[in-house]
Amino acid sequence: MCHPLWPRRLRTGVAALAAAFAAVASTVVPAGPATAADNGEWAVMPTPPANAGPAPRLYFFLESPAGRTLTDSVRVINRTDTERTFTLYGADAYNTARDGGFALRRLDEKHSDIGVWTAVGARTVVIPPKAQADIPFSITIPTNASPGDHVGGIVAMEAVPGGRSEQNGVAVAVQRAVGARIYLRVAGPEVPGLNLADLDLTHRTPWLPTPVDGALEYTLANTGNLHLAPTITVTAAGLFGHQIRQRGATPQLDLVPGAEARMRAQFTGLWPVDIVTATVTAKADGGVLTVRTTRTVVVSWTGLAVLAALIAAGVVAWRRRRRTEAARPRGVRRVRTPAEVG
């Protein structure tokens, strides 16, 4: 069941809805942001209902009071021409500290939420080539579970490492995994909240009187108990209101409750002598809005020297023009008095 406060992008089923991460038998590869519930070799998604509608169920949206047990089923599809064996488990979700990417925790990491509450019907499943399997699972919500959103997923990780990676010149085997997200809302007070902090606008020192690039870093935190997919807008302007262009697109996030991410925006077109004002706006469904502004001064000493020289040259030219335009009597004959004539 979908709550009206779920973000519209998630209700409409936009892509980027599963976790992609890797773990190695002896060397662990850190989890990465989610990309899709299908890596081309296998896919993980909610089992379609018996009377499925035209829109597929791409992720789990669940609601329940605390203290109850929910049951559902996940479908694992083997798209390859060989038999594949997968390890299935429930996982907590989190956002990466850098750039806020959505990820699911590895099997060997500590879980405290969905990962602990979830029991999968089959820990290991063998799927023939070009086949699929529906595996039931249950989520037992503790009686003391906090109200609001709890986010995680069901992960299918290959039982035998099937990938290779190079770290520090050494090739290591990599266990790949794909997961379907779970958004569970526990009944109770709903308190959405976002906060922007620690804005830091930096730039390199322009030794020549030419435009330079800049970077804005800021921290975006989900301070409420609902997961949010905020729309982030970053703007910057310099002296006399001249617009400063942003390089690259602003990422679209799916922030779980309590998540905090350090974000970065790149700018180009700062003047060598400038006062730059940057503003970050984060807006999410439910009337959640936060805005922060910072500014910095750009100083190019060579630019100032050139500017000072231009101003001095202008002043000298202006004074010369004033002197040449000053009225001077020319050809005036002195009239003698009658006494002088006599």
C-alpha positions as CSV (number, residue, x, y, z in Angstrom):
1,M,0.0,0.0,0.0
2,C,1.4,3.4,-1.0
3,H,1.1,6.3,1.4
4,P,0.3,9.7,0.0
5,L,3.5,11.2,1.4
6,W,5.7,8.8,-0.6
7,P,7.7,10.9,-3.1
8,R,6.1,11.1,-6.5
9,R,9.3,9.9,-8.3
10,L,9.2,6.7,-6.3
11,R,5.5,6.2,-6.8
12,T,5.9,6.5,-10.6
13,G,8.7,4.0,-10.7
14,V,11.6,6.0,-11.9
15,A,14.8,3.9,-12.4
16,A,17.7,3.6,-9.9
17,L,15.7,1.5,-7.5
18,A,18.0,-1.2,-6.3
19,A,21.3,-1.5,-4.6
20,A,24.5,-2.5,-6.4
21,F,27.4,-3.4,-4.2
22,A,30.2,-6.0,-4.1
23,A,32.0,-8.0,-1.5
24,V,35.1,-10.1,-1.8
25,A,35.9,-13.4,0.0
26,S,39.0,-12.1,1.7
27,T,39.1,-8.5,0.5
28,V,35.9,-6.5,0.8
29,V,34.9,-4.0,-1.9
30,P,32.8,-1.2,-0.4
31,A,29.2,-0.9,-1.4
32,G,28.3,1.5,-4.1
33,P,25.2,3.6,-4.9
34,A,22.2,1.8,-6.2
35,T,21.7,1.7,-9.9
36,A,19.1,-0.9,-10.9
37,A,17.5,-4.1,-9.8
38,D,18.9,-5.8,-12.9
39,N,22.6,-6.1,-13.7
40,G,22.1,-7.9,-17.0
41,E,22.8,-11.3,-15.6
42,W,20.2,-11.6,-12.9
43,A,17.4,-9.4,-11.5
44,V,15.7,-9.1,-8.2
45,M,12.2,-7.6,-7.9
46,P,8.9,-8.0,-6.1
47,T,6.9,-11.0,-7.2
48,P,4.0,-9.7,-9.3
49,P,0.5,-10.2,-7.8
50,A,-1.9,-12.7,-9.3
51,N,-4.0,-9.9,-10.9
52,A,-1.1,-7.6,-11.8
53,G,-2.0,-4.2,-13.3
54,P,-0.3,-2.6,-16.2
55,A,2.4,-1.0,-14.1
56,P,4.9,-3.5,-12.6
57,R,5.6,-3.5,-8.9
58,L,9.3,-2.5,-8.9
59,Y,9.8,-2.3,-5.2
60,F,8.1,-3.1,-1.9
61,F,6.0,-0.4,-0.3
62,L,4.6,-1.8,3.0
63,E,2.7,-0.2,6.0
64,S,2.0,-1.7,9.4
65,P,1.7,-1.0,13.0
66,A,4.6,-2.1,15.2
67,G,4.4,-5.6,16.6
68,R,3.1,-7.3,13.4
69,T,4.6,-9.7,10.9
70,L,4.3,-9.0,7.2
71,T,4.8,-11.6,4.4
72,D,5.6,-11.1,0.8
73,S,7.6,-12.7,-2.0
74,V,10.7,-11.7,-4.1
75,R,11.4,-12.9,-7.6
76,V,15.0,-13.8,-8.7
77,I,15.6,-14.1,-12.4
78,N,18.6,-15.8,-14.0
79,R,19.1,-14.2,-17.4
80,T,22.2,-16.2,-18.3
81,D,22.7,-19.6,-20.1
82,T,24.2,-21.2,-17.0
83,E,22.9,-22.4,-13.7
84,R,23.4,-19.8,-11.0
85,T,23.5,-20.1,-7.2
86,F,22.5,-17.1,-5.0
87,T,22.6,-16.3,-1.3
88,L,19.6,-14.3,-0.2
89,Y,19.3,-12.0,2.8
90,G,17.6,-9.0,4.1
91,A,19.6,-5.8,4.4
92,D,19.5,-2.3,5.9
93,A,19.7,0.7,3.6
94,Y,22.0,3.7,4.0
95,N,23.2,6.7,2.1
96,T,26.9,7.0,1.4
97,A,28.6,9.9,3.3
98,R,29.9,11.3,0.0
99,D,27.2,12.3,-2.5
100,G,24.4,10.5,-0.7
101,G,24.2,7.5,-2.9
102,F,21.7,4.8,-1.9
103,A,23.2,1.5,-0.9
104,L,22.3,-1.8,0.9
105,R,24.6,-3.2,3.5
106,R,26.7,-6.3,2.8
107,L,26.0,-9.6,4.4
108,D,29.0,-9.3,6.7
109,E,28.1,-5.8,7.9
110,K,26.1,-5.0,11.1
111,H,22.3,-4.8,10.5
112,S,19.9,-3.3,13.0
113,D,16.6,-2.7,11.1
114,I,15.1,-4.4,8.0
115,G,18.2,-6.6,7.9
116,V,17.4,-8.0,11.3
117,W,13.6,-8.1,11.0
118,T,13.6,-10.0,7.7
119,A,13.6,-13.8,7.4
120,V,14.0,-15.2,3.8
121,G,12.4,-18.5,3.0
122,A,15.5,-19.9,1.3
123,R,19.0,-18.8,2.3
124,T,20.4,-20.3,-0.8
125,V,18.6,-20.8,-4.1
126,V,19.8,-22.5,-7.3
127,I,18.2,-21.2,-10.5
128,P,18.5,-23.0,-13.9
129,P,19.4,-21.0,-17.0
130,K,16.8,-18.6,-18.3
131,A,14.6,-19.4,-15.3
132,Q,13.2,-17.6,-12.2
133,A,12.2,-18.4,-8.7
134,D,9.8,-16.7,-6.3
135,I,11.1,-16.8,-2.7
136,P,8.8,-15.9,0.2
137,F,10.0,-13.7,3.1
138,S,8.6,-12.2,6.2
139,I,9.3,-9.0,8.2
140,T,8.6,-9.1,11.9
141,I,8.3,-5.6,13.2
142,P,9.3,-5.2,16.9
143,T,6.7,-3.8,19.3
144,N,9.1,-1.0,20.1
145,A,9.9,-0.1,16.5
146,S,10.0,3.6,16.0
147,P,7.3,5.2,13.8
148,G,8.1,6.4,10.3
149,D,10.0,4.8,7.5
150,H,12.4,1.9,7.7
151,V,14.3,1.2,4.5
152,G,16.1,-1.8,3.3
153,G,16.0,-4.6,0.7
154,I,16.2,-8.2,-0.3
155,V,19.5,-9.0,-1.8
156,A,20.6,-11.8,-4.1
157,M,24.4,-12.2,-4.0
158,E,26.2,-14.8,-6.2
159,A,27.3,-17.7,-4.0
160,V,30.6,-18.0,-6.0
161,P,32.6,-14.9,-6.9
162,G,31.9,-14.2,-10.6
163,G,33.7,-10.9,-11.1
164,R,37.3,-9.7,-10.9
165,S,38.7,-6.5,-9.6
166,E,42.2,-5.0,-9.3
167,Q,43.2,-3.4,-6.1
168,N,46.8,-2.0,-5.6
169,G,47.9,-4.1,-8.6
170,V,46.4,-7.3,-7.2
171,A,43.5,-9.1,-8.8
172,V,40.8,-10.2,-6.4
173,A,37.6,-12.1,-6.8
174,V,34.4,-10.1,-6.4
175,Q,31.0,-11.3,-5.3
176,R,28.4,-9.3,-7.0
177,A,24.9,-8.6,-5.6
178,V,21.6,-7.0,-6.7
179,G,18.8,-6.0,-4.4
180,A,15.1,-4.9,-4.4
181,R,14.3,-2.1,-2.1
182,I,11.8,-2.3,0.8
183,Y,10.1,0.9,2.1
184,L,8.3,0.0,5.3
185,R,6.3,2.6,7.1
186,V,5.5,1.9,10.8
187,A,2.3,3.6,12.0
188,G,2.7,6.6,14.2
189,P,3.7,10.3,14.1
190,E,5.2,11.3,10.8
191,V,7.8,14.1,11.0
192,P,9.6,14.9,7.7
193,G,12.6,17.1,7.9
194,L,15.7,18.3,6.0
195,N,18.6,20.4,7.0
196,L,21.4,22.1,5.1
197,A,24.6,23.0,6.9
198,D,28.4,23.6,6.6
199,L,28.3,25.5,3.2
200,D,31.9,26.0,2.0
201,L,32.5,27.9,-1.2
202,T,36.1,27.6,-2.5
203,H,38.0,28.6,-5.6
204,R,41.6,28.6,-6.8
205,T,43.6,31.8,-6.6
206,P,43.5,33.5,-10.0
207,W,47.0,34.7,-10.7
208,L,46.1,36.0,-14.0
209,P,43.1,38.4,-14.5
210,T,41.0,35.6,-16.1
211,P,37.8,33.8,-14.9
212,V,38.3,30.8,-12.6
213,D,36.4,27.8,-11.4
214,G,34.9,27.3,-8.0
215,A,33.3,24.5,-5.9
216,L,30.6,24.5,-3.2
217,E,30.4,21.8,-0.6
218,Y,27.5,21.4,1.8
219,T,26.0,18.8,4.1
220,L,22.4,17.7,3.5
221,A,20.7,15.7,6.3
222,N,17.4,13.9,6.6
223,T,16.4,15.0,10.2
224,G,13.0,13.4,10.2
225,N,11.6,9.9,10.3
226,L,10.4,9.7,6.7
227,H,12.6,8.9,3.7
228,L,12.7,11.8,1.3
229,A,13.7,12.3,-2.3
230,P,14.5,16.1,-2.3
231,T,14.8,18.3,-5.3
232,I,18.1,20.2,-4.9
233,T,18.7,23.5,-6.6
234,V,22.1,25.3,-6.5
235,T,22.5,28.8,-7.8
236,A,25.4,31.3,-7.8
237,A,25.9,34.9,-8.8
238,G,28.8,37.4,-8.7
239,L,29.3,41.1,-8.7
240,F,26.5,43.1,-10.3
241,G,24.4,40.0,-10.5
242,H,26.4,38.2,-13.2
243,Q,25.3,34.6,-13.4
244,I,27.8,31.8,-12.6
245,R,27.3,28.5,-14.4
246,Q,27.1,25.2,-12.6
247,R,29.0,22.3,-14.2
248,G,27.3,19.0,-14.2
249,A,23.8,18.0,-13.0
250,T,22.6,18.1,-9.5
251,P,22.1,14.6,-8.2
252,Q,18.7,13.3,-7.2
253,L,18.8,11.6,-3.9
254,D,16.7,9.1,-1.9
255,L,17.6,9.9,1.7
256,V,16.7,7.4,4.4
257,P,15.8,8.8,7.9
258,G,19.0,9.9,9.7
259,A,21.1,10.0,6.6
260,E,23.7,12.7,6.2
261,A,25.7,13.3,3.0
262,R,28.4,15.7,2.0
263,M,27.4,17.1,-1.4
264,R,29.5,19.1,-4.0
265,A,28.7,21.4,-6.8
266,Q,31.1,22.7,-9.4
267,F,31.0,26.3,-10.8
268,T,32.7,28.1,-13.7
269,G,32.9,31.7,-14.6
270,L,34.0,33.4,-11.4
271,W,35.5,36.8,-12.2
272,P,39.2,37.4,-11.1
273,V,37.9,40.1,-8.7
274,D,34.4,39.0,-7.5
275,I,32.0,38.6,-4.6
276,V,30.2,35.3,-5.2
277,T,27.0,34.4,-3.5
278,A,25.8,30.7,-3.6
279,T,22.4,29.4,-2.5
280,V,21.3,25.8,-2.0
281,T,17.6,24.9,-1.8
282,A,16.3,21.5,-0.9
283,K,12.6,20.8,-1.3
284,A,10.7,17.5,-0.7
285,D,7.1,16.4,-0.7
286,G,5.1,17.2,2.3
287,G,6.1,20.9,2.3
288,V,9.6,20.2,3.4
289,L,11.9,23.1,2.5
290,T,15.4,24.3,3.6
291,V,17.5,27.1,2.2
292,R,21.1,28.2,3.0
293,T,23.3,30.9,1.5
294,T,27.0,31.6,1.6
295,R,29.4,34.0,-0.1
296,T,33.1,34.3,-0.8
297,V,35.5,37.0,-2.2
298,V,37.6,36.2,-5.2
299,V,40.8,38.3,-5.4
300,S,43.4,38.2,-8.1
301,W,46.3,40.5,-7.1
302,T,47.5,40.7,-10.7
303,G,43.9,41.5,-11.6
304,L,43.8,44.2,-9.0
305,A,47.1,45.6,-10.3
306,V,45.7,45.7,-13.8
307,L,42.5,47.3,-12.6
308,A,44.4,49.8,-10.6
309,A,46.6,50.6,-13.6
310,L,43.5,51.1,-15.8
311,I,41.9,53.3,-13.2
312,A,45.1,55.4,-12.9
313,A,45.4,55.7,-16.6
314,G,41.8,56.8,-16.8
315,V,42.3,59.5,-14.2
316,V,45.4,60.8,-15.9
317,A,43.6,61.0,-19.2
318,W,40.6,62.7,-17.7
319,R,42.8,65.4,-16.1
320,R,44.7,66.0,-19.3
321,R,41.4,66.4,-21.1
322,R,40.2,68.8,-18.5
323,R,43.3,70.9,-18.8
324,T,43.1,71.1,-22.6
325,E,39.5,72.0,-22.5
326,A,40.0,74.8,-19.9
327,A,39.2,78.3,-21.3
328,R,42.3,80.3,-22.1
329,P,42.1,84.0,-23.6
330,R,43.7,84.2,-27.0
331,G,44.3,87.4,-29.2
332,V,42.8,89.8,-26.7
333,R,44.1,93.4,-27.3
334,R,44.4,95.8,-24.4
335,V,42.5,99.0,-24.7
336,R,44.5,102.1,-23.7
337,T,42.9,104.8,-21.5
338,P,42.6,108.5,-22.8
339,A,45.4,109.6,-20.5
340,E,47.7,107.0,-22.1
341,V,46.6,108.1,-25.5
342,G,47.4,111.8,-24.7
